Amino acid sequence: MSLSMITAGTRVSQLKLAVAKKIRDFTLGGGFLFAMCSATDSYDIALAADGIDICAAVYDGDNANPNAQSLLNFNNTFAFQDFQLERNPFTYEYSNIDSRPNNRPPALSEDNDFFALFEFSAKFDLIPTLLTQNHTRIVKGFMGQTTAYDKRLIKPGVIIMGETKTMGEARYIHGTAGKGTWTFYGGHDPEDYQHYVGEPPTDLKLSPNSPGYRLILNNVLFPSAKKKKQKT
């Protein structure tokens, strides 16, 4: 986004939308989008609210559109549909996409929070196979502004690569958009269960075999892989 777009009269909602559209266009043009935590659902919320002011007055000085919820266009989103906006600006959530809102205690704790990776066939599902490569199929969970996704709000056709089945939530999802692909990964820091603002950065030297970070590495490396043409 160029500096010329940031003017005194520009609303927060318009700036957020401009960023989300640039990311969308990059992906549609053949780019590889990888996002974690609140970068995942906030893109879709902004795209669904194209042309609608969903920001409360505390953010931009004017009230949100009272009909914003009914005006959302879920055709514009990457991964999610039929979600409900969080209209209270003092609630630390954006919508009900996050299946574990931070304003109430989670049903799971650090001791029993795990998610399972699906197994895919490299012959038929090369990219999901690459993205789920790991030395274990069970990965310990970790929280974030957006921790996990309510499976009921995920669009048909989206590939769920990791889930906490007992909670009805997805933790790691993937899909295509135009000529490109996207991957969303819930949570903030795979080696710090509740990484609070102001805490020191994680020392990855202490976790050389982190399965949670391995999934991040997979997304860095997979664009170098090319599909082989199938014999007909």
C-alpha positions in Angstrom: 0.0 0.0 0.0 1.5 3.4 -1.0 1.8 6.3 1.3 -0.5 8.3 -1.0 -3.4 6.0 0.1 -3.1 7.2 3.7 -4.9 10.5 3.9 -6.4 12.4 6.8 -9.9 11.4 5.9 -9.2 7.7 5.4 -11.1 5.3 7.7 -9.4 2.4 9.6 -11.8 0.0 7.7 -10.7 1.4 4.4 -7.0 1.0 5.2 -7.5 -2.5 6.4 -9.4 -3.4 3.3 -6.7 -1.9 1.0 -4.1 -4.2 2.7 -6.3 -7.3 2.5 -7.0 -6.6 -1.2 -3.3 -6.3 -2.0 -2.7 -9.7 -0.3 -5.7 -11.2 -2.1 -4.5 -10.0 -5.5 -1.0 -11.3 -4.8 -2.5 -14.7 -4.1 -4.9 -14.8 -7.0 -2.0 -13.9 -9.3 -0.1 -17.0 -8.3 1.4 -16.1 -5.0 1.8 -18.3 -1.9 0.1 -16.9 1.2 1.0 -18.2 4.6 -0.6 -16.6 7.7 -0.9 -17.3 11.4 -3.0 -16.2 14.3 -5.2 -13.1 13.7 -3.7 -12.6 10.2 -5.9 -15.5 9.1 -9.4 -14.5 10.0 -8.9 -10.8 9.9 -8.2 -10.9 6.1 -11.4 -12.7 5.5 -13.4 -10.4 7.7 -12.0 -7.4 5.8 -12.7 -8.9 2.4 -16.3 -9.9 3.4 -16.9 -6.3 4.6 -15.7 -4.7 1.4 -17.5 -1.3 1.2 -19.0 -1.7 4.7 -17.8 0.2 7.8 -17.5 -2.4 10.5 -15.3 -0.3 12.8 -16.8 1.2 16.0 -16.4 4.9 16.7 -13.6 4.3 19.2 -11.4 3.4 16.2 -12.3 5.9 13.5 -14.6 8.5 15.0 -17.8 7.4 13.4 -20.2 4.6 14.1 -20.1 1.2 12.3 -22.9 0.4 9.8 -25.7 -1.0 12.0 -26.6 -3.5 9.2 -23.0 -4.6 8.7 -23.7 -8.3 9.6 -26.4 -8.7 7.0 -24.3 -7.0 4.3 -21.2 -9.2 4.5 -20.3 -10.9 1.2 -18.8 -14.3 1.9 -18.0 -14.9 -1.8 -15.0 -12.6 -1.2 -13.3 -14.7 1.4 -10.5 -17.3 1.3 -11.6 -19.7 4.0 -14.6 -18.8 6.1 -18.3 -18.1 5.6 -21.4 -17.4 7.7 -19.4 -16.0 10.6 -20.8 -13.4 13.0 -18.9 -10.2 13.7 -18.0 -9.3 17.2 -19.5 -5.8 17.4 -18.3 -4.9 20.9 -15.0 -3.0 20.5 -14.0 -3.8 24.1 -14.2 -7.6 23.5 -10.8 -9.0 22.4 -12.2 -10.9 19.4 -13.2 -10.1 15.8 -15.8 -12.7 15.1 -16.9 -16.2 16.1 -14.4 -17.8 13.6 -12.0 -18.3 16.5 -13.4 -21.3 18.4 -11.5 -20.3 21.6 -12.2 -16.7 22.3 -9.7 -15.2 24.8 -12.5 -13.6 26.9 -13.4 -16.9 28.5 -11.4 -19.8 29.8 -10.7 -22.5 27.1 -12.0 -26.0 27.5 -8.4 -27.2 27.1 -5.2 -26.4 28.9 -1.5 -26.6 28.1 -1.4 -30.1 29.6 -4.0 -31.6 27.3 -4.1 -29.3 24.2 -3.0 -31.2 21.1 -4.1 -31.4 17.5 -3.7 -34.2 15.0 -2.3 -33.9 11.4 -4.1 -35.7 8.6 -2.2 -38.0 6.3 -2.3 -37.4 2.6 -1.2 -39.3 -0.5 1.7 -37.7 -2.3 0.4 -39.2 -5.5 -2.9 -37.4 -5.3 -2.4 -34.6 -2.8 1.2 -33.4 -3.2 0.9 -30.0 -1.5 -1.0 -31.1 1.6 1.5 -34.0 1.9 4.4 -31.6 1.8 2.7 -29.2 4.2 2.0 -31.9 6.8 5.5 -33.6 6.8 6.6 -34.0 10.3 8.2 -36.6 12.7 4.9 -36.9 14.6 1.2 -36.7 13.7 0.3 -35.2 17.1 1.3 -31.6 17.7 1.0 -29.8 21.0 -1.4 -26.8 20.7 -0.6 -23.2 21.4 -2.8 -20.1 21.8 -3.0 -16.8 20.0 -5.4 -13.9 19.3 -6.9 -16.5 16.9 -6.2 -20.0 18.2 -8.4 -22.3 16.2 -11.2 -22.3 13.7 -14.8 -23.4 14.2 -15.2 -26.1 11.5 -18.8 -25.2 10.9 -17.6 -21.8 9.5 -15.0 -23.2 7.1 -16.0 -23.2 3.4 -16.5 -26.4 1.4 -13.4 -27.3 -0.5 -11.0 -26.1 2.1 -8.5 -28.8 3.1 -8.3 -29.3 6.8 -4.8 -30.5 7.5 -4.8 -30.4 11.3 -7.7 -30.6 13.8 -8.7 -31.0 17.4 -11.6 -33.3 16.7 -13.0 -33.3 20.3 -13.4 -29.5 20.1 -14.8 -29.5 16.5 -12.1 -27.1 15.5 -9.5 -26.9 12.8 -5.9 -25.7 13.5 -4.2 -25.9 10.1 -6.0 -25.4 6.8 -5.2 -24.9 3.2 -6.8 -23.9 -0.1 -6.4 -22.5 -3.6 -7.4 -19.0 -4.8 -7.0 -18.2 -8.5 -3.5 -19.2 -9.5 -2.2 -19.3 -6.0 -2.5 -21.1 -2.7 -3.0 -20.1 0.9 -2.4 -21.8 4.3 -3.8 -20.6 7.6 -2.3 -21.8 10.9 -4.0 -21.0 14.2 -2.0 -19.7 17.2 1.0 -17.5 17.7 4.1 -19.3 18.9 4.3 -23.2 18.8 6.8 -23.2 21.6 5.1 -20.8 24.0 1.6 -21.8 24.9 0.4 -18.3 25.9 2.9 -15.9 24.4 1.9 -12.6 26.0 2.7 -9.2 24.7 6.1 -8.0 26.0 7.5 -11.5 26.6 11.0 -12.2 25.3 11.2 -13.9 21.9 11.4 -17.7 21.7 14.9 -19.2 21.5 14.5 -21.8 18.8 17.9 -23.3 19.7 16.1 -24.8 22.7 13.5 -26.5 20.5 15.5 -27.9 17.5 12.8 -30.6 16.8 9.7 -28.5 17.3 6.8 -30.1 15.3 4.9 -26.9 15.5 7.7 -24.9 13.9 8.2 -27.7 11.4 4.8 -26.8 9.9 6.0 -23.2 9.4 9.1 -24.4 7.7 7.1 -26.6 5.4 5.3 -23.5 4.2 8.6 -21.7 3.5 10.0 -24.6 1.5 7.0 -26.0 -0.4 6.8 -23.4 -3.2 10.1 -24.9 -4.5 8.3 -28.2 -5.2 6.7 -28.7 -8.6 3.9 -31.1 -9.6 4.9 -33.7 -12.1 2.5 -34.1 -15.0 0.4 -37.2 -14.7 0.5 -39.7 -17.5 -2.8 -39.9 -19.5 
